[in-house]
């Protein structure tokens, strides 16, 4: 396909874990030309066919960023008190004004709705509340993708820690016997996004497409790692003890309680998971496969 016939996809957050996977997957498909949007294009010239400056907090930068784009992928970053609703609304408006045909939004389950207000997990529910804005914008096609618990967190924010008893592992307010965690290699979300842009008839009518490589309890996670030669412990701790232990811990404790009651995705999502794998054209990586290649515990 000559490059002039390729559909141009603008990717917001192109340097982040989700966005960079989307850029790679779109580049691997011969149907698309990729415009990576970043706040500092000079640092990332090699990222894509085009690298353009865009800032979700500066809506005036978005007009040019979406000019001529067939599709847009949007992910917002909730850290640091970001006003995701404001950012996403600006992006949706700018994309609509630019005549974008297919809008893909990376969302999360609406914990407030799923739990009837029992659990408060703003970084999930805040994203879910943007779904309606995308839906009502009137794009010819729109798709929702859902990021799971990142395998990458096990070498990042959820890495095992040295415990009081001298072991290395986890002390969390989560029942380790409850199978509740939908997980995946976040770099593979891009395969679903690229598949959605390639198959708008099947995946561009408001479908929800979660990336799920595995569905495990915490005990199953620990057993998987220990079978691979690690020696990790798990201790369930009371929610109250955990909640005040570091900034943001209260919300994480709430999130664990939500998972226990409703699972990460919040409901039976087997049909959505199956459609997502079909659209991606390949099965996502299992946790054990990812861990064997990527999970290494430093000796204490």
C-alpha positions as CSV (number, residue, x, y, z in Angstrom):
1,X,0.0,0.0,0.0
2,X,1.5,3.4,-0.9
3,X,1.9,5.6,2.0
4,X,-0.6,8.1,0.6
5,X,-3.3,5.4,0.8
6,X,-2.5,4.4,4.4
7,X,-4.9,5.6,7.1
8,X,-3.3,8.1,9.4
9,X,-3.7,7.3,13.1
10,X,-2.8,9.9,15.8
11,X,-1.6,8.3,19.1
12,X,-1.8,10.4,22.3
13,X,0.6,9.4,25.0
14,X,2.8,7.8,22.4
15,X,5.8,7.6,24.8
16,X,3.9,5.8,27.6
17,X,3.6,2.1,28.2
18,X,0.2,1.9,26.5
19,X,0.8,4.4,23.7
20,X,4.2,3.0,22.7
21,X,2.6,-0.4,22.3
22,X,-0.1,1.1,20.1
23,X,2.5,2.8,17.9
24,X,4.5,-0.4,17.5
25,X,1.4,-2.5,16.6
26,X,0.1,0.1,14.1
27,X,3.6,0.3,12.5
28,X,3.7,-3.5,12.2
29,X,0.5,-3.4,10.2
30,X,0.9,-2.2,6.7
31,X,-2.4,-0.4,6.7
32,X,-1.5,2.6,8.8
33,X,0.7,5.6,9.0
34,X,1.4,6.7,12.6
35,X,1.5,10.2,14.0
36,X,2.9,10.1,17.5
37,X,1.7,12.9,19.8
38,X,4.0,14.0,22.6
39,X,4.7,17.0,24.7
40,X,8.4,16.9,23.7
41,X,8.7,15.8,20.0
42,X,12.4,16.7,19.8
43,X,13.3,13.9,22.2
44,X,11.3,11.3,20.3
45,X,11.9,12.0,16.6
46,X,12.4,8.3,15.7
47,X,9.1,7.2,17.3
48,X,6.8,7.1,14.3
49,X,6.2,8.3,10.7
50,X,5.3,11.7,12.2
51,X,6.1,13.1,15.6
52,X,4.0,16.1,16.5
53,X,3.7,18.3,19.6
54,X,0.4,18.0,21.5
55,X,-0.5,18.6,25.1
56,X,-3.9,17.5,26.5
57,X,-3.7,20.5,28.8
58,X,-3.4,22.8,25.8
59,X,-6.4,22.1,23.7
60,X,-5.2,24.6,21.1
61,X,-2.3,22.2,20.2
62,X,-4.8,19.4,19.4
63,X,-6.3,20.9,16.3
64,X,-3.2,20.6,14.2
65,X,-2.3,17.3,15.9
66,X,-5.5,15.7,14.6
67,X,-5.6,17.4,11.2
68,X,-6.1,14.7,8.5
69,X,-6.2,11.8,10.9
70,X,-8.5,8.9,10.2
71,X,-8.3,7.6,13.8
72,X,-7.2,8.7,17.2
73,X,-6.1,6.6,20.2
74,X,-6.5,8.3,23.5
75,X,-5.1,7.4,27.0
76,X,-4.9,9.8,29.8
77,X,-2.6,9.6,32.8
78,X,-4.4,9.9,36.2
79,X,-1.3,10.5,38.2
80,X,-0.5,13.9,39.8
81,X,-4.0,15.2,40.1
82,X,-4.7,15.3,36.4
83,X,-8.1,16.5,35.3
84,X,-8.7,13.5,33.0
85,X,-12.3,14.5,32.3
86,X,-11.2,17.9,31.1
87,X,-8.3,16.5,29.0
88,X,-10.4,13.8,27.4
89,X,-13.3,16.2,26.6
90,X,-10.8,18.5,24.9
91,X,-9.4,15.6,22.9
92,X,-12.8,14.3,21.9
93,X,-14.0,17.7,20.8
94,X,-10.8,18.4,18.8
95,X,-11.0,15.0,17.1
96,X,-14.6,15.5,16.2
97,X,-13.9,19.0,14.8
98,X,-11.0,17.5,12.7
99,X,-13.4,14.9,11.1
100,X,-11.8,11.9,12.8
101,X,-13.7,8.7,11.7
102,X,-12.6,6.2,14.5
103,X,-11.9,7.1,18.1
104,X,-10.4,4.5,20.4
105,X,-10.4,5.4,24.2
106,X,-8.5,3.4,26.8
107,X,-10.9,3.1,29.7
108,X,-11.4,1.2,32.9
109,X,-14.5,-0.4,34.7
110,X,-16.9,1.9,36.5
111,X,-16.4,0.8,40.0
112,X,-19.1,3.2,41.4
113,X,-21.7,1.7,39.1
114,X,-20.6,-1.9,39.4
115,X,-20.5,-1.8,43.2
116,X,-23.5,0.4,43.7
117,X,-21.3,3.1,45.2
118,X,-19.8,0.8,47.8
119,X,-16.2,1.2,46.6
120,X,-14.5,4.4,45.7
121,X,-11.7,3.9,43.2
122,X,-11.4,7.2,41.4
123,X,-8.7,6.2,38.9
124,X,-11.0,3.5,37.5
125,X,-14.4,5.3,37.7
126,X,-12.9,8.6,36.5
127,X,-11.9,7.0,33.2
128,X,-15.3,5.1,32.9
129,X,-17.2,8.4,33.2
130,X,-15.5,9.6,30.0
131,X,-17.0,6.7,28.0
132,X,-20.3,8.6,27.6
133,X,-18.5,11.6,26.2
134,X,-16.9,9.4,23.5
135,X,-20.2,7.7,22.8
136,X,-22.1,10.9,22.4
137,X,-19.6,12.6,20.2
138,X,-21.1,10.9,17.1
139,X,-17.9,9.5,15.6
140,X,-18.7,7.1,12.7
141,X,-16.8,4.5,14.7
142,X,-15.6,4.3,18.4
143,X,-14.1,1.6,20.4
144,X,-13.3,1.1,24.1
145,X,-10.2,-0.8,25.1
146,X,-9.6,-1.8,28.7
147,X,-6.1,-2.2,30.2
148,X,-5.8,-5.0,32.8
149,X,-3.5,-5.2,35.8
150,X,-0.1,-4.8,34.2
151,X,2.3,-7.7,34.5
152,X,4.9,-4.9,34.5
153,X,3.7,-3.8,37.9
154,X,5.3,-6.9,39.4
155,X,8.7,-5.4,38.5
156,X,7.4,-1.9,39.4
157,X,4.9,-0.6,41.9
158,X,3.9,-4.1,43.0
159,X,7.4,-5.6,43.2
160,X,7.9,-7.9,46.2
161,X,9.4,-6.2,49.3
162,X,11.4,-7.4,52.2
163,X,8.9,-8.3,55.0
164,X,9.2,-8.0,58.8
165,X,9.8,-11.8,59.1
166,X,12.8,-11.6,56.8
167,X,11.0,-13.1,53.8
168,X,10.6,-11.4,50.4
169,X,7.1,-11.0,49.1
170,X,3.8,-9.2,49.6
171,X,1.7,-8.0,52.5
172,X,-1.5,-6.8,51.0
173,X,-5.2,-6.3,52.1
174,X,-6.4,-8.9,49.5
175,X,-7.6,-12.4,50.0
176,X,-5.0,-14.5,48.1
177,X,-7.5,-17.3,47.5
178,X,-9.9,-15.2,45.5
179,X,-9.4,-15.4,41.7
180,X,-10.0,-11.8,40.8
181,X,-7.1,-10.4,38.8
182,X,-7.4,-9.9,35.1
183,X,-3.8,-9.3,34.0
184,X,-1.8,-8.8,30.9
185,X,1.4,-7.5,29.3
186,X,0.5,-3.9,28.7
187,X,2.7,-3.7,25.6
188,X,0.2,-6.0,23.9
189,X,-2.8,-3.6,24.2
190,X,-1.6,-2.1,20.9
191,X,-2.5,-5.3,19.1
192,X,-6.2,-4.9,20.1
193,X,-6.1,-1.2,19.2
194,X,-4.6,-1.8,15.8
195,X,-7.1,-4.7,15.2
196,X,-10.0,-2.3,16.1
197,X,-8.8,0.3,13.6
198,X,-8.4,-2.4,11.0
199,X,-11.9,-4.0,11.6
200,X,-14.3,-1.1,12.4
201,X,-17.3,-3.2,11.4
202,X,-16.6,-5.8,14.1
203,X,-15.0,-3.6,16.7
204,X,-15.9,0.1,16.0
205,X,-19.5,0.2,17.3
206,X,-18.8,0.9,21.0
207,X,-17.4,-2.6,21.8
208,X,-15.4,-3.0,25.0
209,X,-12.2,-4.9,24.3
210,X,-10.2,-5.9,27.4
211,X,-6.6,-7.1,27.2
212,X,-6.5,-10.3,29.3
213,X,-3.5,-12.6,29.2
214,X,-4.4,-14.3,32.5
215,X,-7.0,-14.4,35.3
216,X,-5.4,-15.4,38.6
217,X,-5.6,-15.3,42.4
218,X,-2.7,-13.8,44.3
219,X,-1.8,-17.3,45.5
220,X,-1.7,-18.5,41.9
221,X,0.6,-15.6,41.0
222,X,3.0,-16.5,43.9
223,X,2.9,-20.2,43.1
224,X,3.6,-19.5,39.4
225,X,6.7,-17.4,40.4
226,X,7.9,-19.9,43.0
227,X,7.6,-22.8,40.5
228,X,10.1,-20.7,38.5
229,X,12.7,-20.9,41.3
230,X,11.7,-17.9,43.4
231,X,11.0,-18.0,47.1
232,X,8.2,-15.5,47.7
233,X,5.8,-15.0,50.6
234,X,2.3,-13.6,50.8
235,X,0.6,-12.3,53.9
236,X,-2.9,-10.9,54.0
237,X,-3.0,-7.7,56.2
238,X,-6.0,-5.8,57.5
239,X,-7.2,-3.0,55.2
240,X,-6.9,-0.5,58.1
241,X,-3.2,-1.2,58.6
242,X,-2.4,-0.9,54.9
243,X,-4.6,2.2,54.1
244,X,-2.4,4.8,55.8
245,X,1.0,3.2,55.0
246,X,1.9,5.4,52.0
247,X,0.3,8.1,49.8
248,X,-2.4,6.6,47.7
249,X,-2.6,3.4,49.8
250,X,-6.2,4.1,50.8
251,X,-7.3,4.0,47.2
252,X,-5.3,0.9,46.5
253,X,-6.9,-0.9,49.5
254,X,-10.3,0.1,48.1
255,X,-9.4,-1.3,44.7
256,X,-8.4,-4.6,46.2
257,X,-11.7,-4.8,48.0
258,X,-13.5,-4.1,44.7
259,X,-11.5,-6.8,43.0
260,X,-12.4,-9.3,45.7
261,X,-16.1,-8.5,45.4
262,X,-16.4,-8.1,41.7
263,X,-13.0,-9.0,40.0
264,X,-10.9,-6.5,38.1
265,X,-13.2,-6.2,35.1
266,X,-16.3,-6.2,37.4
267,X,-18.4,-8.8,35.7
268,X,-18.3,-11.9,33.4
269,X,-16.3,-10.6,30.5
270,X,-15.6,-13.8,28.7
271,X,-17.3,-12.7,25.4
272,X,-15.5,-9.3,25.4
273,X,-12.1,-11.1,26.1
274,X,-12.7,-13.5,23.3
275,X,-13.7,-10.7,20.9
276,X,-10.6,-8.8,21.9
277,X,-8.3,-11.7,21.1
278,X,-10.0,-12.3,17.8
279,X,-9.7,-8.6,16.8
280,X,-6.0,-8.6,17.9
281,X,-5.4,-11.7,15.8
282,X,-3.3,-13.4,18.5
283,X,-3.7,-14.6,22.1
284,X,-2.1,-12.4,24.7
285,X,0.9,-13.7,26.7
286,X,0.3,-15.8,29.8
287,X,1.7,-14.6,33.1
288,X,4.0,-17.5,33.5
289,X,5.5,-16.9,30.1
290,X,6.0,-13.2,30.8
291,X,7.5,-13.9,34.3
292,X,10.0,-16.4,33.0
293,X,11.4,-13.7,30.7
294,X,11.0,-10.6,32.8
295,X,10.6,-11.3,36.5
296,X,13.9,-11.4,38.5
297,X,14.0,-10.8,42.3
298,X,17.2,-9.3,43.6
299,X,18.6,-11.3,46.5
300,X,17.9,-9.4,49.7
